[in-house]
Amino acid sequence: MVKKHGFISTEEKREKRKKALMSLILAGLMFFSVFAMGISYLQTEKIKFNEHTFKISNDEKYGNTQVLTTKFNDKEIFFYTYPEQAMSIPVEGNLTNILKNSNEIVFTYDPTSNISSIVDSIRYEFSTLSDKQFYASVNDIYENYESFPVITCANSSINLPVIYFMETTNTTNIFVNESCVIVNLKLNEAVYLRDRLLLSITGISSN
């Protein structure tokens, strides 16, 4: 069972998360030129996906960057990409069934990998967009990460699923193994992966 005190962050860790969040935003901007080009051709300010309405927003709180917003539990949530683009990530298993029905989700990863700051950024963003609890853990013992619990798929459960992030140079893909979601993430596809996970966490995607 995960001990929650292991997830408590110090001021230094909170500051690290803020910096990591900026790295995700910068990554989003790298790919946003393609997204913005697509949006410019829309004849309407709203689109539909699985009975959910998305609208284009240039709000200041999103850095004056065009995003797609929709409502989830009376909260406005945002996406960097079209739902159809995010849904193009290959998924084996029912991702939504695992993530939507859980109030607590653990993110685990190798903190020395190139994707570590992106993973932490995604977790931080999700914690601001959803009432679910998102915990940070690492996949092994690492120097300077002694306060983080070591969590792998072996520790996952229906009530506390684990999303295990691993770096890959191939196309990003997701494999659902019982209550563990294994994400093979290609660094330059992080924005699409972020949106794909959020579609399932909110239940906007049915699979």
PLY file of the C-alpha trace (Angstrom):
ply
format ascii 1.0
element vertex 207
property float x
property float y
property float z
element edge 206
property int vertex1
property int vertex2
end_header
0.00 0.00 0.00
1.36 3.44 -0.88
2.10 5.63 2.11
0.82 9.08 1.33
3.45 10.82 3.44
5.96 9.67 0.83
4.30 11.98 -1.67
4.55 15.16 0.38
6.61 17.74 -1.50
9.03 20.26 -0.07
9.17 23.87 -1.28
12.09 22.92 -3.49
10.12 20.12 -5.14
7.16 22.43 -5.72
9.47 24.89 -7.42
10.85 22.09 -9.57
7.33 21.18 -10.66
6.63 24.78 -11.66
9.76 24.80 -13.81
8.84 21.43 -15.25
5.39 22.76 -16.13
7.04 25.45 -18.20
8.96 22.78 -20.10
5.66 21.13 -21.07
4.26 24.45 -22.21
7.37 25.05 -24.28
7.06 21.56 -25.75
3.46 22.36 -26.59
4.47 25.52 -28.36
6.95 23.55 -30.48
4.10 21.53 -31.94
1.45 24.18 -31.73
2.25 25.69 -35.12
0.77 22.56 -36.74
-2.28 22.68 -34.47
-2.82 26.40 -35.07
-2.69 25.92 -38.81
-5.49 23.37 -38.54
-7.59 25.62 -36.34
-7.29 28.53 -38.75
-9.31 26.56 -41.29
-12.22 25.89 -38.96
-15.44 27.58 -40.00
-16.78 27.49 -36.45
-15.43 28.25 -33.00
-16.76 24.94 -31.65
-16.23 21.29 -32.45
-17.87 18.10 -31.15
-16.18 14.93 -29.96
-18.09 12.07 -28.32
-20.96 14.41 -27.42
-18.60 16.90 -25.78
-18.33 20.43 -27.12
-14.89 21.99 -27.46
-14.32 25.63 -28.17
-11.25 27.54 -29.27
-9.76 29.79 -26.61
-7.02 32.42 -26.69
-7.41 33.26 -23.01
-4.51 34.99 -21.29
-4.31 32.19 -18.71
-3.18 29.87 -21.50
-0.37 32.21 -22.48
-2.38 33.69 -25.35
-1.94 30.37 -27.10
-4.87 28.81 -28.94
-6.16 25.77 -27.11
-9.36 23.74 -27.12
-11.41 23.96 -23.92
-14.36 21.98 -22.59
-16.12 21.44 -19.26
-15.43 18.56 -16.90
-17.14 18.43 -13.49
-17.87 22.16 -13.81
-14.19 22.87 -14.43
-12.75 24.20 -17.66
-10.07 21.88 -18.97
-7.89 22.46 -22.00
-6.19 20.50 -24.73
-3.26 21.41 -26.94
-4.38 19.18 -29.81
-7.54 17.98 -31.51
-9.11 14.96 -29.77
-8.73 12.99 -33.01
-5.01 13.73 -33.02
-4.55 12.57 -29.45
-6.65 9.46 -30.10
-4.27 8.44 -32.88
-1.78 7.22 -30.24
-1.90 3.40 -30.32
-3.50 1.95 -27.18
-3.78 -1.75 -26.32
-6.50 -2.28 -23.72
-9.20 -0.01 -22.29
-7.34 3.00 -20.94
-10.46 4.91 -19.93
-11.84 2.04 -17.86
-8.71 2.10 -15.67
-8.23 5.86 -15.29
-11.75 7.27 -15.24
-12.94 5.14 -12.32
-9.98 5.84 -10.03
-9.78 8.79 -7.64
-6.05 8.32 -7.09
-3.43 7.65 -9.76
0.32 7.13 -9.39
2.82 8.42 -11.95
6.12 6.53 -11.92
9.22 7.01 -14.05
13.01 7.07 -14.19
13.92 10.56 -12.90
17.22 10.48 -14.81
15.53 10.01 -18.19
14.93 12.74 -20.76
11.16 12.56 -20.21
11.21 13.04 -16.44
10.41 16.76 -16.42
7.63 16.24 -18.96
6.05 13.50 -16.85
6.15 15.69 -13.76
4.66 18.56 -15.76
1.76 16.46 -16.99
1.06 15.27 -13.44
1.12 18.83 -12.14
-1.26 20.03 -14.85
-3.67 17.17 -14.22
-3.73 17.98 -10.50
-4.99 21.48 -11.35
-7.58 20.27 -13.87
-9.08 17.32 -11.98
-10.28 16.55 -8.46
-8.38 13.26 -8.62
-5.13 12.84 -6.69
-1.99 12.32 -8.77
1.07 11.03 -6.92
4.72 11.04 -7.95
6.96 8.01 -7.58
10.09 6.55 -9.14
10.72 3.11 -10.62
13.88 2.39 -8.60
16.14 3.86 -5.92
17.98 6.99 -7.10
20.27 9.44 -5.39
18.44 12.67 -4.45
15.08 10.91 -4.80
15.13 9.02 -1.51
11.90 10.70 -0.38
10.01 9.33 -3.39
8.39 5.91 -3.01
9.54 3.21 -5.40
6.47 2.08 -7.35
6.17 -0.22 -10.37
3.37 -2.17 -12.02
3.71 -4.76 -9.25
2.24 -2.21 -6.82
-0.75 -1.20 -8.96
-4.34 -2.00 -8.06
-7.84 -1.18 -9.30
-8.18 1.47 -6.59
-4.69 2.86 -7.15
-3.59 2.35 -10.77
-0.07 3.14 -11.88
0.96 4.96 -15.03
4.50 3.77 -15.77
6.31 6.13 -18.15
9.26 4.87 -20.16
11.23 6.73 -22.80
11.30 5.42 -26.35
12.68 6.59 -29.68
9.84 4.83 -31.49
6.26 6.06 -31.83
4.50 6.74 -28.54
2.21 3.89 -27.52
0.22 2.73 -24.49
-0.30 -0.77 -23.13
-2.82 -1.50 -20.37
-1.72 -4.41 -18.19
-4.53 -5.04 -15.69
-4.35 -1.98 -13.37
-1.04 -0.69 -14.76
-0.78 1.63 -17.75
2.58 1.35 -19.49
3.41 4.43 -21.55
6.27 4.34 -24.02
6.80 8.04 -24.66
8.71 9.61 -27.50
9.81 13.00 -26.24
8.53 15.05 -29.18
5.05 13.48 -28.90
4.50 14.49 -25.27
1.70 16.94 -26.03
-0.39 14.31 -27.82
0.24 11.84 -25.00
-0.80 14.41 -22.41
-4.08 15.02 -24.21
-4.70 11.29 -24.76
-4.39 10.57 -21.05
-6.65 13.48 -20.16
-9.35 12.28 -22.57
-9.44 8.97 -20.69
-9.11 10.39 -17.19
-12.15 12.59 -17.80
-14.09 9.88 -19.63
-14.40 12.02 -22.75
-12.89 9.07 -24.55
-14.75 5.81 -24.12
-11.65 3.64 -24.54
0 1
1 2
2 3
3 4
4 5
5 6
6 7
7 8
8 9
9 10
10 11
11 12
12 13
13 14
14 15
15 16
16 17
17 18
18 19
19 20
20 21
21 22
22 23
23 24
24 25
25 26
26 27
27 28
28 29
29 30
30 31
31 32
32 33
33 34
34 35
35 36
36 37
37 38
38 39
39 40
40 41
41 42
42 43
43 44
44 45
45 46
46 47
47 48
48 49
49 50
50 51
51 52
52 53
53 54
54 55
55 56
56 57
57 58
58 59
59 60
60 61
61 62
62 63
63 64
64 65
65 66
66 67
67 68
68 69
69 70
70 71
71 72
72 73
73 74
74 75
75 76
76 77
77 78
78 79
79 80
80 81
81 82
82 83
83 84
84 85
85 86
86 87
87 88
88 89
89 90
90 91
91 92
92 93
93 94
94 95
95 96
96 97
97 98
98 99
99 100
100 101
101 102
102 103
103 104
104 105
105 106
106 107
107 108
108 109
109 110
110 111
111 112
112 113
113 114
114 115
115 116
116 117
117 118
118 119
119 120
120 121
121 122
122 123
123 124
124 125
125 126
126 127
127 128
128 129
129 130
130 131
131 132
132 133
133 134
134 135
135 136
136 137
137 138
138 139
139 140
140 141
141 142
142 143
143 144
144 145
145 146
146 147
147 148
148 149
149 150
150 151
151 152
152 153
153 154
154 155
155 156
156 157
157 158
158 159
159 160
160 161
161 162
162 163
163 164
164 165
165 166
166 167
167 168
168 169
169 170
170 171
171 172
172 173
173 174
174 175
175 176
176 177
177 178
178 179
179 180
180 181
181 182
182 183
183 184
184 185
185 186
186 187
187 188
188 189
189 190
190 191
191 192
192 193
193 194
194 195
195 196
196 197
197 198
198 199
199 200
200 201
201 202
202 203
203 204
204 205
205 206
